[in-house]
Amino acid sequence: MPKSFLDRILQTKLEELAVFTMPDRVCEQQEHYSLKKALRNANHELGLIAEVKQASPSKGIFAPRIIPARVAKAYARAGADAISVLTDRTYFHGSTEHLREVRGSVQLPILRKDFIIDERQIEEADRCGADAILLIAAALDPLKLHEFYLAAQDRGLESLVEVHCVEELERILRMFTPEIIGINNRNLKTFETSLSVTETVAKVVPNEVVLVSESGVHKAQDVCFLRDQGATAALVGEALICSGSPEQKICDLFGEVVKSNASFT
């Protein structure tokens, strides 16, 4: 993704926020499920955040129509430890409605995946049933990212802090140490995806951190490679949505479920 394209996405977010209306809460204050605990106590040797994702700006539309609740239930049956829901409408064909539908269908931690640049989006995520949010280092300076991290924490939400390179990670670590760090294997300038990004950046991630590798997982060997690099979990979307059978694809990638999760609350 060229940097100019990221700038365009962030500009769109600013325009959306100019007419933003805070939604009603999906239900009375729900008990949050812990993403960190779920991934630490994963169903497979490598944890899985399975993503509800209809499209991407680089690959186009993966499925002309998806039913988020049905997809999430399939992920849960196959042993996913958490569900990621794209809520960006313009570039990823997602929505907060998708998030609400998933919340009503599974009892797993739900990550709201979007471009968070305003604290109102954190409150919105909480009201729509998310348990965690994505904070992107390429979109926020370290001070603002830390402010949002604490704002999420105040609402009982966890944060997956996403980096794309060692330099971004080092800037964050000089400010604070997130409990969950995501390494995005997609180059923001070229669109190319390589698991070697995780291999490189993982060397700098503190041992106590839950490490999630994002993008580029297509075969079982990829899962084994990430596990060997010290990843706690992988976030997988495109490979599952495009497979025709998400349940079978999870089995092909991760194997059969080897144990049951404990409580995530």
C-alpha positions as CSV (number, residue, x, y, z in Angstrom):
1,M,0.0,0.0,0.0
2,P,1.7,3.2,-1.1
3,K,2.1,5.8,1.7
4,S,-0.1,8.2,-0.4
5,F,-2.9,5.6,-0.3
6,L,-2.6,5.4,3.5
7,D,-2.9,9.1,3.5
8,R,-6.0,8.9,1.4
9,I,-7.6,6.4,3.8
10,L,-6.9,8.6,6.8
11,Q,-8.3,11.6,4.9
12,T,-11.5,9.6,4.3
13,K,-11.6,8.8,8.0
14,L,-11.4,12.5,8.8
15,E,-14.3,13.2,6.4
16,E,-16.4,10.4,8.0
17,L,-15.7,11.7,11.5
18,A,-16.9,15.2,10.5
19,V,-20.4,13.7,10.3
20,F,-20.0,11.0,12.9
21,T,-22.9,9.9,15.1
22,M,-22.3,7.8,18.2
23,P,-24.3,4.6,17.9
24,D,-26.4,3.1,20.7
25,R,-24.9,0.4,22.8
26,V,-25.5,-3.1,21.3
27,C,-26.6,-4.3,24.8
28,E,-26.2,-3.5,28.4
29,Q,-22.5,-3.4,29.5
30,Q,-21.3,-6.8,28.3
31,E,-18.4,-8.6,29.9
32,H,-15.4,-8.4,27.7
33,Y,-13.5,-11.4,26.4
34,S,-9.7,-11.1,26.7
35,L,-7.9,-11.4,23.4
36,K,-4.6,-11.7,25.2
37,K,-5.8,-14.7,27.3
38,A,-7.5,-16.4,24.3
39,L,-4.3,-16.3,22.3
40,R,-2.1,-17.4,25.2
41,N,-4.4,-20.4,25.7
42,A,-5.0,-21.2,22.0
43,N,-6.9,-24.1,20.5
44,H,-3.9,-24.9,18.2
45,E,-0.2,-24.7,18.6
46,L,-0.4,-21.3,17.0
47,G,-3.3,-19.1,17.9
48,L,-5.7,-17.9,15.3
49,I,-7.5,-14.6,14.8
50,A,-9.9,-15.4,11.9
51,E,-11.0,-12.3,10.0
52,V,-14.3,-11.4,8.6
53,K,-13.2,-9.5,5.5
54,Q,-15.1,-8.9,2.3
55,A,-12.5,-6.9,0.3
56,S,-9.2,-5.1,0.3
57,P,-7.9,-2.1,-1.6
58,S,-5.1,-4.2,-3.1
59,K,-7.0,-7.4,-4.0
60,G,-10.5,-6.1,-4.6
61,I,-13.7,-8.0,-3.6
62,F,-13.1,-11.5,-2.1
63,A,-16.8,-12.4,-1.9
64,P,-19.7,-10.5,-3.5
65,R,-21.7,-11.0,-0.3
66,I,-20.9,-12.4,3.1
67,I,-23.1,-13.1,6.1
68,P,-20.8,-12.1,9.0
69,A,-22.6,-14.1,11.7
70,R,-22.4,-17.3,9.5
71,V,-18.7,-16.8,8.8
72,A,-17.9,-16.1,12.4
73,K,-19.8,-19.3,13.6
74,A,-17.8,-21.3,11.0
75,Y,-14.6,-19.9,12.4
76,A,-15.6,-20.7,15.9
77,R,-16.6,-24.3,15.0
78,A,-13.1,-24.8,13.5
79,G,-11.3,-23.6,16.6
80,A,-10.6,-19.9,16.0
81,D,-9.4,-18.3,19.2
82,A,-10.7,-14.8,18.2
83,I,-12.5,-13.0,15.4
84,S,-11.3,-9.9,13.6
85,V,-14.0,-7.8,11.9
86,L,-13.1,-5.1,9.3
87,T,-15.4,-2.1,9.9
88,D,-14.0,0.2,7.2
89,R,-16.8,0.7,4.7
90,T,-15.1,2.6,1.9
91,Y,-12.0,0.6,1.2
92,F,-12.7,-2.9,2.8
93,H,-16.6,-3.1,2.4
94,G,-16.9,-3.6,6.1
95,S,-19.2,-1.9,8.7
96,T,-19.9,-1.7,12.4
97,E,-23.1,-3.6,11.5
98,H,-20.9,-6.5,10.7
99,L,-19.3,-6.2,14.1
100,R,-22.6,-6.2,15.8
101,E,-23.7,-9.3,13.9
102,V,-20.6,-11.1,14.9
103,R,-20.9,-10.1,18.5
104,G,-24.4,-11.6,18.6
105,S,-23.2,-14.9,17.1
106,V,-20.1,-16.0,19.0
107,Q,-18.6,-16.0,22.5
108,L,-15.1,-15.2,21.5
109,P,-12.9,-12.1,21.7
110,I,-13.7,-9.7,18.8
111,L,-11.1,-7.3,17.4
112,R,-12.4,-4.2,15.7
113,K,-10.0,-3.7,12.7
114,D,-10.2,-0.2,11.3
115,F,-8.1,3.0,11.1
116,I,-8.5,4.5,14.6
117,I,-7.6,8.2,14.6
118,D,-10.2,9.6,17.0
119,E,-11.1,8.6,20.5
120,R,-14.8,8.5,19.5
121,Q,-14.0,5.4,17.4
122,I,-12.9,3.6,20.6
123,E,-16.2,4.4,22.3
124,E,-18.0,3.3,19.2
125,A,-16.1,0.0,19.2
126,D,-17.1,-0.7,22.8
127,R,-20.7,0.1,22.1
128,C,-20.8,-2.2,19.1
129,G,-19.5,-5.1,21.0
130,A,-15.7,-5.2,20.4
131,D,-13.3,-6.6,23.0
132,A,-10.2,-5.1,21.4
133,I,-9.2,-2.5,18.8
134,L,-6.4,-2.1,16.3
135,L,-3.9,0.8,16.7
136,I,-1.7,1.3,13.7
137,A,1.8,2.8,14.3
138,A,1.9,4.0,10.7
139,A,-1.2,6.1,11.2
140,L,-0.5,7.5,14.7
141,D,2.5,9.1,16.4
142,P,3.7,7.1,19.5
143,L,2.2,9.6,22.0
144,K,-1.2,9.6,20.4
145,L,-1.1,5.9,20.1
146,H,-0.4,5.5,23.8
147,E,-3.2,7.9,24.6
148,F,-5.6,5.7,22.6
149,Y,-4.2,2.6,24.2
150,L,-5.0,3.9,27.7
151,A,-8.4,5.2,26.5
152,A,-9.3,1.7,25.3
153,Q,-8.0,0.2,28.6
154,D,-10.2,2.6,30.5
155,R,-13.2,1.1,28.7
156,G,-12.1,-2.5,29.3
157,L,-10.8,-3.0,25.8
158,E,-7.4,-4.4,24.8
159,S,-5.4,-3.1,21.9
160,L,-3.4,-4.9,19.2
161,V,-0.6,-2.4,18.3
162,E,0.4,-3.0,14.7
163,V,3.8,-2.3,13.2
164,H,5.4,-2.9,9.8
165,C,9.1,-2.6,10.5
166,V,11.7,-2.5,13.3
167,E,11.8,1.3,13.3
168,E,8.1,1.6,14.0
169,L,8.4,-0.9,16.8
170,E,11.3,0.8,18.4
171,R,9.5,4.1,18.5
172,I,6.6,2.5,20.3
173,L,8.8,0.7,22.8
174,R,10.5,3.9,23.7
175,M,7.1,5.1,24.8
176,F,5.6,2.0,26.3
177,T,5.4,-1.8,25.9
178,P,2.0,-3.0,24.5
179,E,0.7,-6.3,25.7
180,I,-0.2,-7.4,22.2
181,I,1.9,-6.5,19.2
182,G,0.9,-7.2,15.6
183,I,3.5,-7.4,12.8
184,N,1.9,-6.7,9.4
185,N,3.7,-8.6,6.7
186,R,2.4,-6.3,4.0
187,N,4.7,-3.6,2.7
188,L,2.7,-0.3,2.9
189,K,4.4,1.0,-0.2
190,T,4.6,-1.9,-2.6
191,F,1.7,-4.1,-1.5
192,E,4.1,-7.1,-1.4
193,T,3.6,-9.6,1.5
194,S,6.5,-11.6,3.0
195,L,6.6,-13.5,6.2
196,S,10.2,-12.5,6.5
197,V,8.9,-9.2,7.9
198,T,7.8,-11.2,11.0
199,E,11.1,-13.0,11.1
200,T,13.0,-9.7,11.2
201,V,10.7,-7.7,13.5
202,A,10.1,-10.5,16.0
203,K,13.7,-10.3,17.1
204,V,12.9,-6.9,18.7
205,V,9.6,-7.9,20.3
206,P,9.9,-8.3,24.1
207,N,9.5,-11.9,25.3
208,E,6.5,-11.2,27.5
209,V,4.4,-9.7,24.6
210,V,1.7,-11.6,22.7
211,L,3.0,-11.5,19.2
212,V,0.5,-11.7,16.3
213,S,1.7,-12.1,12.7
214,E,-0.7,-10.5,10.2
215,S,-1.2,-11.2,6.4
216,G,0.5,-13.7,4.1
217,V,-0.6,-17.0,5.7
218,H,-1.8,-19.4,2.9
219,K,-0.5,-22.8,3.7
220,A,0.4,-25.0,6.7
221,Q,4.1,-24.4,6.2
222,D,3.5,-20.7,6.8
223,V,1.9,-21.5,10.1
224,C,4.9,-23.6,11.1
225,F,7.3,-20.9,10.0
226,L,5.6,-18.2,12.1
227,R,5.5,-20.5,15.2
228,D,9.2,-21.0,14.8
229,Q,9.8,-17.3,14.7
230,G,8.2,-17.0,18.1
231,A,4.7,-15.8,17.0
232,T,1.9,-16.4,19.5
233,A,-0.8,-16.2,16.8
234,A,-1.6,-15.4,13.2
235,L,-4.3,-13.2,11.9
236,V,-5.8,-14.8,8.7
237,G,-8.5,-13.4,6.5
238,E,-8.1,-13.6,2.8
239,A,-7.1,-17.3,2.7
240,L,-10.2,-18.2,4.7
241,I,-12.8,-16.0,3.0
242,C,-11.6,-17.1,-0.5
243,S,-11.4,-20.8,0.4
244,G,-15.0,-21.8,-0.1
245,S,-14.9,-23.6,3.2
246,P,-13.4,-21.6,6.1
247,E,-13.7,-24.6,8.4
248,Q,-11.7,-26.9,6.1
249,K,-9.1,-24.2,5.4
250,I,-8.5,-23.7,9.1
251,C,-8.1,-27.4,9.6
252,D,-5.7,-27.5,6.6
253,L,-3.6,-24.6,8.0
254,F,-3.7,-25.3,11.7
255,G,-4.6,-29.0,12.0
256,E,-7.3,-30.4,14.2
257,V,-8.2,-28.6,17.4
258,V,-5.9,-29.9,20.1
259,K,-7.4,-28.5,23.3
260,S,-10.3,-26.4,24.6
261,N,-9.9,-22.8,25.6
262,A,-10.3,-21.8,29.2
263,S,-12.3,-18.7,30.2
264,F,-11.3,-15.5,28.3
265,T,-12.9,-13.0,30.6
